[in-house]
């Protein structure tokens, strides 16, 4: 909890960032610390990696059909929801 409390933000994104860091750490304290440092530099990096892993790996800024883009986003959201509910 102390590592998670290192992320201080006035915005409503604090919980979202903390969840992203937890997901990326996958139970590893060393990874938790590393991802927290990344979040403190730019929180968007951990949110993207946690919430949209396939999108960030396979699509990013590449020009792809809208339908494929949405399919990948939907798939990423399903995997994130699955992680949250387990």
PDB file with one MODEL, atoms N, CA, C and O in Angstrom:
MODEL        1
ATOM      1  N   UNK A   1       0.821  -1.195   0.000  1.00  0.00           N
ATOM      2  CA  UNK A   1       0.000   0.000   0.000  1.00  0.00           C
ATOM      3  C   UNK A   1       0.868   1.263   0.000  1.00  0.00           C
ATOM      4  O   UNK A   1       0.505   2.279  -0.592  1.00  0.00           O
ATOM      5  N   UNK A   2       1.999   1.180   0.663  1.00  0.00           N
ATOM      6  CA  UNK A   2       2.883   2.350   0.712  1.00  0.00           C
ATOM      7  C   UNK A   2       3.372   2.725  -0.685  1.00  0.00           C
ATOM      8  O   UNK A   2       3.473   3.907  -1.014  1.00  0.00           O
ATOM      9  N   UNK A   3       3.672   1.730  -1.497  1.00  0.00           N
ATOM     10  CA  UNK A   3       4.126   2.006  -2.862  1.00  0.00           C
ATOM     11  C   UNK A   3       3.000   2.648  -3.658  1.00  0.00           C
ATOM     12  O   UNK A   3       3.233   3.607  -4.394  1.00  0.00           O
ATOM     13  N   UNK A   4       1.792   2.138  -3.520  1.00  0.00           N
ATOM     14  CA  UNK A   4       0.648   2.721  -4.236  1.00  0.00           C
ATOM     15  C   UNK A   4       0.376   4.146  -3.787  1.00  0.00           C
ATOM     16  O   UNK A   4      -0.027   4.985  -4.593  1.00  0.00           O
ATOM     17  N   UNK A   5       0.592   4.425  -2.514  1.00  0.00           N
ATOM     18  CA  UNK A   5       0.361   5.776  -1.992  1.00  0.00           C
ATOM     19  C   UNK A   5       1.393   6.786  -2.490  1.00  0.00           C
ATOM     20  O   UNK A   5       1.221   7.991  -2.310  1.00  0.00           O
ATOM     21  N   UNK A   6       2.456   6.299  -3.111  1.00  0.00           N
ATOM     22  CA  UNK A   6       3.451   7.215  -3.671  1.00  0.00           C
ATOM     23  C   UNK A   6       2.873   8.037  -4.815  1.00  0.00           C
ATOM     24  O   UNK A   6       3.355   9.131  -5.107  1.00  0.00           O
ATOM     25  N   UNK A   7       1.844   7.508  -5.458  1.00  0.00           N
ATOM     26  CA  UNK A   7       1.240   8.248  -6.570  1.00  0.00           C
ATOM     27  C   UNK A   7       0.222   9.223  -6.000  1.00  0.00           C
ATOM     28  O   UNK A   7      -0.843   8.822  -5.532  1.00  0.00           O
ATOM     29  N   UNK A   8       0.554  10.481  -6.041  1.00  0.00           N
ATOM     30  CA  UNK A   8      -0.320  11.523  -5.532  1.00  0.00           C
ATOM     31  C   UNK A   8      -0.863  12.333  -6.699  1.00  0.00           C
ATOM     32  O   UNK A   8      -0.115  12.793  -7.561  1.00  0.00           O
ATOM     33  N   UNK A   9      -2.168  12.496  -6.706  1.00  0.00           N
ATOM     34  CA  UNK A   9      -2.801  13.279  -7.761  1.00  0.00           C
ATOM     35  C   UNK A   9      -4.109  13.843  -7.231  1.00  0.00           C
ATOM     36  O   UNK A   9      -4.833  13.184  -6.485  1.00  0.00           O
ATOM     37  N   UNK A  10      -4.385  15.035  -7.618  1.00  0.00           N
ATOM     38  CA  UNK A  10      -5.648  15.684  -7.234  1.00  0.00           C
ATOM     39  C   UNK A  10      -6.804  15.173  -8.099  1.00  0.00           C
ATOM     40  O   UNK A  10      -7.971  15.309  -7.730  1.00  0.00           O
ATOM     41  N   UNK A  11      -6.479  14.601  -9.220  1.00  0.00           N
ATOM     42  CA  UNK A  11      -7.523  14.211 -10.169  1.00  0.00           C
ATOM     43  C   UNK A  11      -8.146  12.871  -9.798  1.00  0.00           C
ATOM     44  O   UNK A  11      -7.684  12.172  -8.896  1.00  0.00           O
ATOM     45  N   UNK A  12      -9.194  12.541 -10.511  1.00  0.00           N
ATOM     46  CA  UNK A  12      -9.888  11.274 -10.295  1.00  0.00           C
ATOM     47  C   UNK A  12      -9.121  10.097 -10.896  1.00  0.00           C
ATOM     48  O   UNK A  12      -9.525   8.946 -10.730  1.00  0.00           O
ATOM     49  N   UNK A  13      -8.021  10.374 -11.590  1.00  0.00           N
ATOM     50  CA  UNK A  13      -7.230   9.313 -12.214  1.00  0.00           C
ATOM     51  C   UNK A  13      -6.372   8.534 -11.224  1.00  0.00           C
ATOM     52  O   UNK A  13      -5.778   7.523 -11.601  1.00  0.00           O
ATOM     53  N   UNK A  14      -6.291   8.967  -9.991  1.00  0.00           N
ATOM     54  CA  UNK A  14      -5.401   8.315  -9.016  1.00  0.00           C
ATOM     55  C   UNK A  14      -5.714   6.819  -8.878  1.00  0.00           C
ATOM     56  O   UNK A  14      -4.808   5.990  -8.958  1.00  0.00           O
ATOM     57  N   UNK A  15      -6.962   6.478  -8.677  1.00  0.00           N
ATOM     58  CA  UNK A  15      -7.343   5.067  -8.537  1.00  0.00           C
ATOM     59  C   UNK A  15      -7.067   4.296  -9.818  1.00  0.00           C
ATOM     60  O   UNK A  15      -6.634   3.144  -9.779  1.00  0.00           O
ATOM     61  N   UNK A  16      -7.317   4.927 -10.934  1.00  0.00           N
ATOM     62  CA  UNK A  16      -7.090   4.282 -12.227  1.00  0.00           C
ATOM     63  C   UNK A  16      -5.606   3.966 -12.413  1.00  0.00           C
ATOM     64  O   UNK A  16      -5.255   2.885 -12.886  1.00  0.00           O
ATOM     65  N   UNK A  17      -4.746   4.895 -12.048  1.00  0.00           N
ATOM     66  CA  UNK A  17      -3.302   4.689 -12.161  1.00  0.00           C
ATOM     67  C   UNK A  17      -2.852   3.597 -11.196  1.00  0.00           C
ATOM     68  O   UNK A  17      -2.048   2.738 -11.560  1.00  0.00           O
ATOM     69  N   UNK A  18      -3.363   3.626  -9.981  1.00  0.00           N
ATOM     70  CA  UNK A  18      -2.986   2.602  -9.009  1.00  0.00           C
ATOM     71  C   UNK A  18      -3.404   1.209  -9.472  1.00  0.00           C
ATOM     72  O   UNK A  18      -2.646   0.253  -9.311  1.00  0.00           O
ATOM     73  N   UNK A  19      -4.598   1.085 -10.044  1.00  0.00           N
ATOM     74  CA  UNK A  19      -5.026  -0.206 -10.589  1.00  0.00           C
ATOM     75  C   UNK A  19      -4.126  -0.651 -11.733  1.00  0.00           C
ATOM     76  O   UNK A  19      -3.770  -1.825 -11.831  1.00  0.00           O
ATOM     77  N   UNK A  20      -3.764   0.279 -12.585  1.00  0.00           N
ATOM     78  CA  UNK A  20      -2.892  -0.056 -13.714  1.00  0.00           C
ATOM     79  C   UNK A  20      -1.545  -0.575 -13.216  1.00  0.00           C
ATOM     80  O   UNK A  20      -1.022  -1.560 -13.737  1.00  0.00           O
ATOM     81  N   UNK A  21      -0.996   0.083 -12.220  1.00  0.00           N
ATOM     82  CA  UNK A  21       0.289  -0.336 -11.658  1.00  0.00           C
ATOM     83  C   UNK A  21       0.165  -1.727 -11.047  1.00  0.00           C
ATOM     84  O   UNK A  21       1.047  -2.567 -11.226  1.00  0.00           O
ATOM     85  N   UNK A  22      -0.922  -1.971 -10.329  1.00  0.00           N
ATOM     86  CA  UNK A  22      -1.149  -3.296  -9.739  1.00  0.00           C
ATOM     87  C   UNK A  22      -1.235  -4.378 -10.810  1.00  0.00           C
ATOM     88  O   UNK A  22      -0.649  -5.451 -10.673  1.00  0.00           O
ATOM     89  N   UNK A  23      -1.967  -4.084 -11.867  1.00  0.00           N
ATOM     90  CA  UNK A  23      -2.122  -5.068 -12.938  1.00  0.00           C
ATOM     91  C   UNK A  23      -0.780  -5.379 -13.590  1.00  0.00           C
ATOM     92  O   UNK A  23      -0.444  -6.544 -13.802  1.00  0.00           O
ATOM     93  N   UNK A  24      -0.030  -4.360 -13.900  1.00  0.00           N
ATOM     94  CA  UNK A  24       1.249  -4.561 -14.570  1.00  0.00           C
ATOM     95  C   UNK A  24       2.268  -5.268 -13.681  1.00  0.00           C
ATOM     96  O   UNK A  24       3.127  -5.995 -14.181  1.00  0.00           O
ATOM     97  N   UNK A  25       2.180  -5.063 -12.386  1.00  0.00           N
ATOM     98  CA  UNK A  25       3.119  -5.699 -11.459  1.00  0.00           C
ATOM     99  C   UNK A  25       2.853  -7.187 -11.299  1.00  0.00           C
ATOM    100  O   UNK A  25       3.771  -7.953 -11.007  1.00  0.00           O
ATOM    101  N   UNK A  26       1.619  -7.597 -11.484  1.00  0.00           N
ATOM    102  CA  UNK A  26       1.250  -9.019 -11.410  1.00  0.00           C
ATOM    103  C   UNK A  26       1.784  -9.702 -10.147  1.00  0.00           C
ATOM    104  O   UNK A  26       2.272 -10.831 -10.191  1.00  0.00           O
ATOM    105  N   UNK A  27       1.678  -8.991  -9.025  1.00  0.00           N
ATOM    106  CA  UNK A  27       2.081  -9.581  -7.751  1.00  0.00           C
ATOM    107  C   UNK A  27       3.560  -9.466  -7.419  1.00  0.00           C
ATOM    108  O   UNK A  27       3.996  -9.964  -6.381  1.00  0.00           O
ATOM    109  N   UNK A  28       4.330  -8.828  -8.268  1.00  0.00           N
ATOM    110  CA  UNK A  28       5.773  -8.705  -8.066  1.00  0.00           C
ATOM    111  C   UNK A  28       6.081  -7.313  -7.495  1.00  0.00           C
ATOM    112  O   UNK A  28       5.843  -6.303  -8.157  1.00  0.00           O
ATOM    113  N   UNK A  29       6.608  -7.264  -6.271  1.00  0.00           N
ATOM    114  CA  UNK A  29       6.878  -5.992  -5.601  1.00  0.00           C
ATOM    115  C   UNK A  29       7.893  -5.146  -6.354  1.00  0.00           C
ATOM    116  O   UNK A  29       7.759  -3.924  -6.419  1.00  0.00           O
ATOM    117  N   UNK A  30       8.897  -5.782  -6.918  1.00  0.00           N
ATOM    118  CA  UNK A  30       9.904  -5.045  -7.683  1.00  0.00           C
ATOM    119  C   UNK A  30       9.268  -4.386  -8.918  1.00  0.00           C
ATOM    120  O   UNK A  30       9.566  -3.235  -9.235  1.00  0.00           O
ATOM    121  N   UNK A  31       8.397  -5.122  -9.604  1.00  0.00           N
ATOM    122  CA  UNK A  31       7.694  -4.541 -10.756  1.00  0.00           C
ATOM    123  C   UNK A  31       6.728  -3.453 -10.326  1.00  0.00           C
ATOM    124  O   UNK A  31       6.536  -2.468 -11.040  1.00  0.00           O
ATOM    125  N   UNK A  32       6.121  -3.625  -9.165  1.00  0.00           N
ATOM    126  CA  UNK A  32       5.221  -2.598  -8.638  1.00  0.00           C
ATOM    127  C   UNK A  32       5.981  -1.286  -8.473  1.00  0.00           C
ATOM    128  O   UNK A  32       5.503  -0.226  -8.875  1.00  0.00           O
ATOM    129  N   UNK A  33       7.146  -1.368  -7.889  1.00  0.00           N
ATOM    130  CA  UNK A  33       7.963  -0.155  -7.688  1.00  0.00           C
ATOM    131  C   UNK A  33       8.377   0.461  -9.029  1.00  0.00           C
ATOM    132  O   UNK A  33       8.334   1.679  -9.204  1.00  0.00           O
ATOM    133  N   UNK A  34       8.780  -0.398  -9.970  1.00  0.00           N
ATOM    134  CA  UNK A  34       9.210   0.112 -11.276  1.00  0.00           C
ATOM    135  C   UNK A  34       8.061   0.808 -12.006  1.00  0.00           C
ATOM    136  O   UNK A  34       8.234   1.897 -12.554  1.00  0.00           O
ATOM    137  N   UNK A  35       6.887   0.170 -12.009  1.00  0.00           N
ATOM    138  CA  UNK A  35       5.750   0.784 -12.702  1.00  0.00           C
ATOM    139  C   UNK A  35       5.254   2.034 -11.987  1.00  0.00           C
ATOM    140  O   UNK A  35       4.717   2.937 -12.629  1.00  0.00           O
ATOM    141  N   UNK A  36       5.425   2.101 -10.677  1.00  0.00           N
ATOM    142  CA  UNK A  36       5.056   3.316  -9.952  1.00  0.00           C
ATOM    143  C   UNK A  36       5.974   4.468 -10.366  1.00  0.00           C
ATOM    144  O   UNK A  36       5.513   5.597 -10.530  1.00  0.00           O
ATOM    145  N   UNK A  37       7.253   4.194 -10.534  1.00  0.00           N
ATOM    146  CA  UNK A  37       8.176   5.237 -10.995  1.00  0.00           C
ATOM    147  C   UNK A  37       7.782   5.717 -12.392  1.00  0.00           C
ATOM    148  O   UNK A  37       7.820   6.914 -12.677  1.00  0.00           O
ATOM    149  N   UNK A  38       7.411   4.796 -13.241  1.00  0.00           N
ATOM    150  CA  UNK A  38       6.946   5.166 -14.588  1.00  0.00           C
ATOM    151  C   UNK A  38       5.707   6.039 -14.487  1.00  0.00           C
ATOM    152  O   UNK A  38       5.599   7.053 -15.177  1.00  0.00           O
ATOM    153  N   UNK A  39       4.772   5.647 -13.628  1.00  0.00           N
ATOM    154  CA  UNK A  39       3.529   6.418 -13.458  1.00  0.00           C
ATOM    155  C   UNK A  39       3.802   7.824 -12.955  1.00  0.00           C
ATOM    156  O   UNK A  39       3.136   8.772 -13.371  1.00  0.00           O
ATOM    157  N   UNK A  40       4.759   7.966 -12.078  1.00  0.00           N
ATOM    158  CA  UNK A  40       5.076   9.294 -11.542  1.00  0.00           C
ATOM    159  C   UNK A  40       5.682  10.197 -12.611  1.00  0.00           C
ATOM    160  O   UNK A  40       5.560  11.419 -12.536  1.00  0.00           O
ATOM    161  N   UNK A  41       6.333   9.598 -13.605  1.00  0.00           N
ATOM    162  CA  UNK A  41       6.879  10.390 -14.712  1.00  0.00           C
ATOM    163  C   UNK A  41       5.803  10.731 -15.734  1.00  0.00           C
ATOM    164  O   UNK A  41       5.700  11.875 -16.178  1.00  0.00           O
ATOM    165  N   UNK A  42       5.001   9.732 -16.107  1.00  0.00           N
ATOM    166  CA  UNK A  42       3.896   9.960 -17.046  1.00  0.00           C
ATOM    167  C   UNK A  42       2.870   8.842 -16.857  1.00  0.00           C
ATOM    168  O   UNK A  42       3.055   7.725 -17.340  1.00  0.00           O
ATOM    169  N   UNK A  43       1.805   9.157 -16.159  1.00  0.00           N
ATOM    170  CA  UNK A  43       0.791   8.162 -15.797  1.00  0.00           C
ATOM    171  C   UNK A  43       0.169   7.488 -17.021  1.00  0.00           C
ATOM    172  O   UNK A  43      -0.320   6.362 -16.928  1.00  0.00           O
ATOM    173  N   UNK A  44       0.186   8.171 -18.158  1.00  0.00           N
ATOM    174  CA  UNK A  44      -0.435   7.609 -19.358  1.00  0.00           C
ATOM    175  C   UNK A  44       0.265   6.336 -19.825  1.00  0.00           C
ATOM    176  O   UNK A  44      -0.359   5.469 -20.436  1.00  0.00           O
ATOM    177  N   UNK A  45       1.552   6.226 -19.538  1.00  0.00           N
ATOM    178  CA  UNK A  45       2.297   5.036 -19.952  1.00  0.00           C
ATOM    179  C   UNK A  45       1.780   3.779 -19.263  1.00  0.00           C
ATOM    180  O   UNK A  45       1.652   2.736 -19.904  1.00  0.00           O
ATOM    181  N   UNK A  46       1.481   3.860 -17.967  1.00  0.00           N
ATOM    182  CA  UNK A  46       0.990   2.664 -17.270  1.00  0.00           C
ATOM    183  C   UNK A  46      -0.470   2.395 -17.598  1.00  0.00           C
ATOM    184  O   UNK A  46      -0.881   1.238 -17.684  1.00  0.00           O
ATOM    185  N   UNK A  47      -1.250   3.438 -17.780  1.00  0.00           N
ATOM    186  CA  UNK A  47      -2.659   3.243 -18.136  1.00  0.00           C
ATOM    187  C   UNK A  47      -2.757   2.566 -19.504  1.00  0.00           C
ATOM    188  O   UNK A  47      -3.530   1.624 -19.681  1.00  0.00           O
ATOM    189  N   UNK A  48      -1.985   3.040 -20.454  1.00  0.00           N
ATOM    190  CA  UNK A  48      -2.017   2.448 -21.793  1.00  0.00           C
ATOM    191  C   UNK A  48      -1.582   0.987 -21.761  1.00  0.00           C
ATOM    192  O   UNK A  48      -2.232   0.129 -22.359  1.00  0.00           O
ATOM    193  N   UNK A  49      -0.498   0.708 -21.071  1.00  0.00           N
ATOM    194  CA  UNK A  49       0.013  -0.664 -21.010  1.00  0.00           C
ATOM    195  C   UNK A  49      -0.955  -1.607 -20.303  1.00  0.00           C
ATOM    196  O   UNK A  49      -1.076  -2.770 -20.691  1.00  0.00           O
ATOM    197  N   UNK A  50      -1.637  -1.127 -19.281  1.00  0.00           N
ATOM    198  CA  UNK A  50      -2.551  -1.974 -18.513  1.00  0.00           C
ATOM    199  C   UNK A  50      -3.914  -2.123 -19.180  1.00  0.00           C
ATOM    200  O   UNK A  50      -4.463  -3.223 -19.239  1.00  0.00           O
ATOM    201  N   UNK A  51      -4.449  -1.036 -19.672  1.00  0.00           N
ATOM    202  CA  UNK A  51      -5.806  -1.061 -20.197  1.00  0.00           C
ATOM    203  C   UNK A  51      -5.878  -1.412 -21.686  1.00  0.00           C
ATOM    204  O   UNK A  51      -6.868  -1.989 -22.135  1.00  0.00           O
ATOM    205  N   UNK A  52      -4.872  -1.080 -22.432  1.00  0.00           N
ATOM    206  CA  UNK A  52      -4.887  -1.291 -23.885  1.00  0.00           C
ATOM    207  C   UNK A  52      -3.596  -1.937 -24.371  1.00  0.00           C
ATOM    208  O   UNK A  52      -2.917  -1.373 -25.229  1.00  0.00           O
ATOM    209  N   UNK A  53      -3.242  -3.099 -23.845  1.00  0.00           N
ATOM    210  CA  UNK A  53      -1.950  -3.701 -24.210  1.00  0.00           C
ATOM    211  C   UNK A  53      -1.851  -4.089 -25.684  1.00  0.00           C
ATOM    212  O   UNK A  53      -0.847  -3.809 -26.338  1.00  0.00           O
ATOM    213  N   UNK A  54      -2.872  -4.721 -26.191  1.00  0.00           N
ATOM    214  CA  UNK A  54      -2.826  -5.159 -27.596  1.00  0.00           C
ATOM    215  C   UNK A  54      -2.837  -3.956 -28.530  1.00  0.00           C
ATOM    216  O   UNK A  54      -2.090  -3.915 -29.508  1.00  0.00           O
ATOM    217  N   UNK A  55      -3.672  -2.992 -28.232  1.00  0.00           N
ATOM    218  CA  UNK A  55      -3.751  -1.788 -29.055  1.00  0.00           C
ATOM    219  C   UNK A  55      -2.397  -1.096 -29.117  1.00  0.00           C
ATOM    220  O   UNK A  55      -1.941  -0.721 -30.197  1.00  0.00           O
ATOM    221  N   UNK A  56      -1.758  -0.924 -27.976  1.00  0.00           N
ATOM    222  CA  UNK A  56      -0.476  -0.216 -27.962  1.00  0.00           C
ATOM    223  C   UNK A  56       0.625  -1.017 -28.652  1.00  0.00           C
ATOM    224  O   UNK A  56       1.541  -0.430 -29.228  1.00  0.00           O
ATOM    225  N   UNK A  57       0.552  -2.339 -28.605  1.00  0.00           N
ATOM    226  CA  UNK A  57       1.559  -3.184 -29.268  1.00  0.00           C
ATOM    227  C   UNK A  57       1.334  -3.269 -30.773  1.00  0.00           C
ATOM    228  O   UNK A  57       2.276  -3.148 -31.556  1.00  0.00           O
ATOM    229  N   UNK A  58       0.092  -3.475 -31.172  1.00  0.00           N
ATOM    230  CA  UNK A  58      -0.193  -3.819 -32.568  1.00  0.00           C
ATOM    231  C   UNK A  58      -0.669  -2.662 -33.436  1.00  0.00           C
ATOM    232  O   UNK A  58      -0.467  -2.674 -34.650  1.00  0.00           O
ATOM    233  N   UNK A  59      -1.293  -1.672 -32.829  1.00  0.00           N
ATOM    234  CA  UNK A  59      -1.882  -0.623 -33.660  1.00  0.00           C
ATOM    235  C   UNK A  59      -1.243   0.736 -33.404  1.00  0.00           C
ATOM    236  O   UNK A  59      -0.659   1.329 -34.311  1.00  0.00           O
ATOM    237  N   UNK A  60      -1.349   1.227 -32.190  1.00  0.00           N
ATOM    238  CA  UNK A  60      -0.765   2.535 -31.879  1.00  0.00           C
ATOM    239  C   UNK A  60      -1.291   3.601 -32.821  1.00  0.00           C
ATOM    240  O   UNK A  60      -2.492   3.861 -32.880  1.00  0.00           O
ATOM    241  N   UNK A  61      -0.371   4.216 -33.560  1.00  0.00           N
ATOM    242  CA  UNK A  61      -0.750   5.286 -34.485  1.00  0.00           C
ATOM    243  C   UNK A  61      -0.813   4.818 -35.931  1.00  0.00           C
ATOM    244  O   UNK A  61      -0.904   5.636 -36.847  1.00  0.00           O
ATOM    245  N   UNK A  62      -0.766   3.504 -36.141  1.00  0.00           N
ATOM    246  CA  UNK A  62      -0.822   2.969 -37.499  1.00  0.00           C
ATOM    247  C   UNK A  62      -2.202   3.183 -38.114  1.00  0.00           C
ATOM    248  O   UNK A  62      -3.221   3.106 -37.428  1.00  0.00           O
ATOM    249  N   UNK A  63      -2.217   3.450 -39.398  1.00  0.00           N
ATOM    250  CA  UNK A  63      -3.520   3.577 -40.066  1.00  0.00           C
ATOM    251  C   UNK A  63      -4.144   2.192 -40.265  1.00  0.00           C
ATOM    252  O   UNK A  63      -3.604   1.359 -40.992  1.00  0.00           O
ATOM    253  N   UNK A  64      -5.253   1.962 -39.629  1.00  0.00           N
ATOM    254  CA  UNK A  64      -5.990   0.700 -39.768  1.00  0.00           C
ATOM    255  C   UNK A  64      -7.466   1.033 -39.917  1.00  0.00           C
ATOM    256  O   UNK A  64      -7.905   2.114 -39.523  1.00  0.00           O
ATOM    257  N   UNK A  65      -8.227   0.113 -40.481  1.00  0.00           N
ATOM    258  CA  UNK A  65      -9.669   0.356 -40.604  1.00  0.00           C
ATOM    259  C   UNK A  65     -10.305   0.574 -39.220  1.00  0.00           C
ATOM    260  O   UNK A  65      -9.892  -0.033 -38.232  1.00  0.00           O
ATOM    261  N   UNK A  66     -11.286   1.426 -39.174  1.00  0.00           N
ATOM    262  CA  UNK A  66     -11.966   1.727 -37.911  1.00  0.00           C
ATOM    263  C   UNK A  66     -12.532   0.484 -37.249  1.00  0.00           C
ATOM    264  O   UNK A  66     -12.531   0.375 -36.022  1.00  0.00           O
ATOM    265  N   UNK A  67     -13.015  -0.450 -38.050  1.00  0.00           N
ATOM    266  CA  UNK A  67     -13.614  -1.654 -37.475  1.00  0.00           C
ATOM    267  C   UNK A  67     -12.560  -2.493 -36.749  1.00  0.00           C
ATOM    268  O   UNK A  67     -12.833  -3.032 -35.677  1.00  0.00           O
ATOM    269  N   UNK A  68     -11.358  -2.607 -37.323  1.00  0.00           N
ATOM    270  CA  UNK A  68     -10.281  -3.347 -36.667  1.00  0.00           C
ATOM    271  C   UNK A  68      -9.846  -2.626 -35.398  1.00  0.00           C
ATOM    272  O   UNK A  68      -9.641  -3.252 -34.357  1.00  0.00           O
ATOM    273  N   UNK A  69      -9.709  -1.333 -35.489  1.00  0.00           N
ATOM    274  CA  UNK A  69      -9.322  -0.526 -34.333  1.00  0.00           C
ATOM    275  C   UNK A  69     -10.308  -0.762 -33.186  1.00  0.00           C
ATOM    276  O   UNK A  69      -9.895  -0.982 -32.047  1.00  0.00           O
ATOM    277  N   UNK A  70     -11.591  -0.717 -33.481  1.00  0.00           N
ATOM    278  CA  UNK A  70     -12.606  -0.908 -32.438  1.00  0.00           C
ATOM    279  C   UNK A  70     -12.596  -2.332 -31.895  1.00  0.00           C
ATOM    280  O   UNK A  70     -12.782  -2.534 -30.695  1.00  0.00           O
ATOM    281  N   UNK A  71     -12.384  -3.316 -32.756  1.00  0.00           N
ATOM    282  CA  UNK A  71     -12.299  -4.714 -32.303  1.00  0.00           C
ATOM    283  C   UNK A  71     -11.159  -4.902 -31.303  1.00  0.00           C
ATOM    284  O   UNK A  71     -11.320  -5.587 -30.293  1.00  0.00           O
ATOM    285  N   UNK A  72     -10.029  -4.304 -31.583  1.00  0.00           N
ATOM    286  CA  UNK A  72      -8.873  -4.428 -30.686  1.00  0.00           C
ATOM    287  C   UNK A  72      -9.152  -3.706 -29.371  1.00  0.00           C
ATOM    288  O   UNK A  72      -8.823  -4.223 -28.303  1.00  0.00           O
ATOM    289  N   UNK A  73      -9.743  -2.537 -29.433  1.00  0.00           N
ATOM    290  CA  UNK A  73     -10.093  -1.794 -28.216  1.00  0.00           C
ATOM    291  C   UNK A  73     -11.069  -2.610 -27.382  1.00  0.00           C
ATOM    292  O   UNK A  73     -10.906  -2.723 -26.167  1.00  0.00           O
ATOM    293  N   UNK A  74     -12.081  -3.177 -28.025  1.00  0.00           N
ATOM    294  CA  UNK A  74     -13.064  -3.997 -27.304  1.00  0.00           C
ATOM    295  C   UNK A  74     -12.409  -5.220 -26.658  1.00  0.00           C
ATOM    296  O   UNK A  74     -12.720  -5.573 -25.521  1.00  0.00           O
ATOM    297  N   UNK A  75     -11.497  -5.862 -27.398  1.00  0.00           N
ATOM    298  CA  UNK A  75     -10.787  -7.017 -26.865  1.00  0.00           C
ATOM    299  C   UNK A  75      -9.931  -6.623 -25.659  1.00  0.00           C
ATOM    300  O   UNK A  75      -9.903  -7.333 -24.654  1.00  0.00           O
ATOM    301  N   UNK A  76      -9.241  -5.497 -25.762  1.00  0.00           N
ATOM    302  CA  UNK A  76      -8.443  -5.011 -24.637  1.00  0.00           C
ATOM    303  C   UNK A  76      -9.318  -4.739 -23.423  1.00  0.00           C
ATOM    304  O   UNK A  76      -8.940  -5.060 -22.296  1.00  0.00           O
ATOM    305  N   UNK A  77     -10.481  -4.152 -23.649  1.00  0.00           N
ATOM    306  CA  UNK A  77     -11.358  -3.848 -22.512  1.00  0.00           C
ATOM    307  C   UNK A  77     -11.871  -5.134 -21.862  1.00  0.00           C
ATOM    308  O   UNK A  77     -11.985  -5.208 -20.639  1.00  0.00           O
ATOM    309  N   UNK A  78     -12.178  -6.141 -22.670  1.00  0.00           N
ATOM    310  CA  UNK A  78     -12.614  -7.426 -22.105  1.00  0.00           C
ATOM    311  C   UNK A  78     -11.535  -8.049 -21.219  1.00  0.00           C
ATOM    312  O   UNK A  78     -11.828  -8.553 -20.135  1.00  0.00           O
ATOM    313  N   UNK A  79     -10.288  -8.009 -21.686  1.00  0.00           N
ATOM    314  CA  UNK A  79      -9.220  -8.591 -20.873  1.00  0.00           C
ATOM    315  C   UNK A  79      -9.023  -7.796 -19.592  1.00  0.00           C
ATOM    316  O   UNK A  79      -8.712  -8.384 -18.556  1.00  0.00           O
ATOM    317  N   UNK A  80      -9.192  -6.487 -19.628  1.00  0.00           N
ATOM    318  CA  UNK A  80      -9.041  -5.662 -18.427  1.00  0.00           C
ATOM    319  C   UNK A  80     -10.174  -5.950 -17.444  1.00  0.00           C
ATOM    320  O   UNK A  80      -9.941  -6.104 -16.245  1.00  0.00           O
ATOM    321  N   UNK A  81     -11.391  -6.019 -17.955  1.00  0.00           N
ATOM    322  CA  UNK A  81     -12.531  -6.358 -17.082  1.00  0.00           C
ATOM    323  C   UNK A  81     -12.353  -7.735 -16.458  1.00  0.00           C
ATOM    324  O   UNK A  81     -12.673  -7.928 -15.285  1.00  0.00           O
ATOM    325  N   UNK A  82     -11.852  -8.685 -17.219  1.00  0.00           N
ATOM    326  CA  UNK A  82     -11.604 -10.025 -16.696  1.00  0.00           C
ATOM    327  C   UNK A  82     -10.592  -9.956 -15.544  1.00  0.00           C
ATOM    328  O   UNK A  82     -10.773 -10.602 -14.512  1.00  0.00           O
ATOM    329  N   UNK A  83      -9.549  -9.184 -15.726  1.00  0.00           N
ATOM    330  CA  UNK A  83      -8.552  -9.036 -14.669  1.00  0.00           C
ATOM    331  C   UNK A  83      -9.188  -8.406 -13.419  1.00  0.00           C
ATOM    332  O   UNK A  83      -8.942  -8.856 -12.300  1.00  0.00           O
ATOM    333  N   UNK A  84      -9.988  -7.386 -13.615  1.00  0.00           N
ATOM    334  CA  UNK A  84     -10.624  -6.710 -12.478  1.00  0.00           C
ATOM    335  C   UNK A  84     -11.557  -7.627 -11.702  1.00  0.00           C
ATOM    336  O   UNK A  84     -11.636  -7.538 -10.476  1.00  0.00           O
ATOM    337  N   UNK A  85     -12.258  -8.498 -12.397  1.00  0.00           N
ATOM    338  CA  UNK A  85     -13.283  -9.336 -11.767  1.00  0.00           C
ATOM    339  C   UNK A  85     -12.753 -10.643 -11.188  1.00  0.00           C
ATOM    340  O   UNK A  85     -13.468 -11.320 -10.449  1.00  0.00           O
ATOM    341  N   UNK A  86     -11.525 -11.007 -11.509  1.00  0.00           N
ATOM    342  CA  UNK A  86     -11.036 -12.309 -11.026  1.00  0.00           C
ATOM    343  C   UNK A  86     -10.720 -12.320  -9.556  1.00  0.00           C
ATOM    344  O   UNK A  86     -10.301 -13.347  -9.022  1.00  0.00           O
TER     345      UNK A  86
ENDMDL
END
